[in-house]
Amino acid sequence: MAVKIFIDQGHNPGSINGGAAAHGLEEATINYQVGIYLMNFLQNDTRFAVMSSRVSSTQVLGTNSATSLQERVAMANTWRADYFISIHCNANANPLIRGSEVYVYQIPSTAAMLARAVLDAITSEIAIPDNQVRANPNLLVLRATAMPAILVELGYLTNSEDAALLRTKQFQFAYAIYQGILHYLNLP
C-alpha cells in the first residue's frame, strides 16, 4: 500500500494569503516550484501516492487567509493523507536571521520525528543553518490536519544568503525533503 503524502505549497500568488517577498523573490512562487519538484520525486517512486494543494502556479485557494488554510487542510483530510508537508519560506525584520526550521503541532510526536529527518536532510544537502524543529500549535495546517503534519520553512527570503539558495537550489531543497521522508520511513 502506497504511503500517501499531501504536499501543501504554502500561500497563493497575489494578495489572498500571498506570503512574503524580498530580494526579488515571492514566497508563493518558490513554495509552488519546490512542491512540484517534490511531487515529481514522490510520483516516480511507486512506494508513494501524492497530492498537492496547488496544481498550477496561478491557482488561488480560498477567498482570504483563513479560507485558504481551511481549504488546504480539508483537501488533505478528505484524501486521507498519511502525512502532510507544507512548504514555506520565512521572513524577518532582521536581515541577518537565516536558516531552515520545521514546525510541528507538538513535541514529542510522530510529526516531530518526520520533521527532524527532513531538517537533517535539508541541512546536509544545502549549506544552511539548522534552526531546529519547533512546536507551534497555533498554525491551522498543523492543528486541524488529521495526520502527522509538518511545516517546512526552507529559509529566509529577507536574508541575502538564504535568498540566493532559495533562488538557485529549489530542486535540491525538494530532493532533501524527499530524502528526509525516505529516512524517516526507513526506506532505501
C-alpha positions in Angstrom: 0.0 0.0 0.0 1.4 3.3 -1.1 2.3 6.0 1.6 0.0 9.0 0.9 1.9 12.3 1.0 0.0 15.6 0.8 2.2 18.5 -0.4 0.9 21.9 0.5 2.7 24.6 -1.4 2.1 27.4 1.1 0.4 30.7 0.2 -1.1 31.9 -3.1 0.2 34.1 -5.9 -1.3 37.6 -5.5 -2.8 39.3 -2.4 -5.0 36.5 -1.0 -2.8 34.7 1.6 0.1 35.8 -0.6 3.1 35.2 1.7 6.4 37.0 2.0 8.5 38.7 -0.7 12.1 40.0 -0.6 15.2 40.1 -2.8 13.0 39.9 -5.9 11.6 36.6 -4.8 8.0 35.7 -3.9 7.3 33.0 -1.4 4.3 31.5 -3.2 6.4 31.0 -6.4 9.2 29.2 -4.6 6.8 27.1 -2.5 5.0 26.1 -5.6 8.1 25.1 -7.5 9.7 23.2 -4.6 6.4 21.4 -4.2 6.3 20.4 -7.9 9.9 19.0 -7.7 9.0 17.1 -4.5 5.8 15.8 -6.1 7.8 14.5 -9.1 10.3 12.7 -6.8 7.4 11.0 -5.0 5.4 10.2 -8.2 8.4 8.5 -9.6 8.7 6.3 -6.5 6.0 3.6 -6.6 6.0 3.4 -2.8 4.2 6.7 -2.7 0.9 8.3 -3.7 1.0 12.1 -3.8 -1.4 15.0 -4.0 -0.7 18.7 -3.9 -2.7 21.7 -2.8 -1.9 23.9 -5.8 -2.0 22.2 -9.3 -0.9 25.3 -11.2 1.4 28.3 -10.3 -1.6 30.7 -10.8 -4.1 28.7 -8.6 -5.5 30.7 -5.7 -7.0 28.7 -2.8 -9.7 30.3 -0.7 -11.0 33.9 -0.7 -8.9 35.1 2.3 -6.1 33.8 4.5 -8.5 31.8 6.8 -10.4 30.0 4.0 -7.1 29.4 2.1 -5.7 27.5 5.0 -9.0 25.7 5.7 -9.2 24.5 2.0 -5.7 23.0 2.2 -6.5 21.1 5.4 -9.8 19.9 4.0 -8.1 18.6 0.9 -5.6 16.6 2.9 -8.2 15.3 5.4 -10.7 14.3 2.6 -7.9 12.5 0.7 -6.9 10.8 4.0 -3.2 11.5 3.5 -0.8 9.7 5.8 1.5 12.8 6.0 1.0 16.5 5.4 4.0 18.6 4.3 3.5 22.3 4.0 6.3 24.2 2.2 7.2 27.8 3.1 9.8 30.5 3.1 10.4 32.6 6.1 10.9 36.4 6.6 12.3 38.5 9.4 12.7 42.2 10.0 16.4 41.4 10.9 18.1 40.6 7.6 20.8 38.7 9.4 18.4 35.9 10.6 18.8 32.9 8.4 18.4 29.1 8.3 15.9 26.3 7.9 13.4 25.2 10.5 10.4 22.9 10.6 7.3 23.4 12.7 5.0 20.8 14.2 1.9 20.9 16.4 3.7 19.4 19.4 7.0 17.8 20.5 7.4 14.9 21.0 5.2 13.5 18.2 5.3 11.4 15.0 5.4 14.7 13.1 8.4 15.9 15.1 10.3 12.7 14.1 9.5 13.3 10.5 10.4 17.0 10.9 13.8 16.1 12.3 14.6 13.7 9.4 13.5 16.3 6.9 15.5 19.1 8.5 18.6 16.9 8.8 18.4 16.1 5.1 18.0 19.8 4.2 20.9 20.9 6.3 23.2 18.2 5.0 22.2 18.7 1.3 22.3 22.5 1.4 24.7 24.8 3.3 22.1 26.4 5.5 21.9 26.7 9.3 19.7 24.3 11.3 17.2 26.3 13.3 15.7 23.2 14.9 12.3 21.6 14.9 9.8 23.8 16.8 6.3 23.4 18.1 3.6 25.9 17.1 0.1 24.7 18.0 -1.4 27.9 16.6 -0.8 27.0 13.0 -4.1 25.8 11.5 -2.4 23.4 9.0 -0.7 21.7 11.9 -3.6 21.8 14.3 -6.5 20.8 12.1 -4.9 18.1 9.9 -6.0 14.5 10.8 -2.5 13.1 10.0 1.1 14.0 11.2 1.8 17.4 9.7 5.0 19.4 9.3 5.5 23.0 8.0 9.0 23.4 6.4 10.5 26.9 6.4 13.1 26.4 3.8 15.0 29.7 4.5 14.6 33.4 5.0 13.7 35.5 1.9 14.9 38.5 3.9 18.5 37.2 4.2 20.6 37.6 1.2 22.5 34.3 1.6 19.3 32.3 2.1 17.6 34.2 -0.8 20.4 33.1 -3.1 19.8 29.5 -2.0 16.1 29.8 -2.5 16.6 31.2 -5.9 19.1 28.6 -7.1 18.6 25.4 -5.1 14.8 24.7 -5.3 15.4 21.3 -6.8 17.9 20.5 -4.1 15.5 21.6 -1.3 12.9 19.3 -2.8 15.3 16.4 -3.1 16.4 16.9 0.5 12.7 16.8 1.7 12.3 13.6 -0.3 15.4 12.1 1.2 14.2 13.1 4.7 10.9 11.3 4.1 12.7 8.1 3.0 15.0 8.2 6.0 12.1 8.7 8.4 10.2 5.8 6.8 13.3 3.6 6.8 13.1 3.2 3.0 16.3 2.8 0.9 
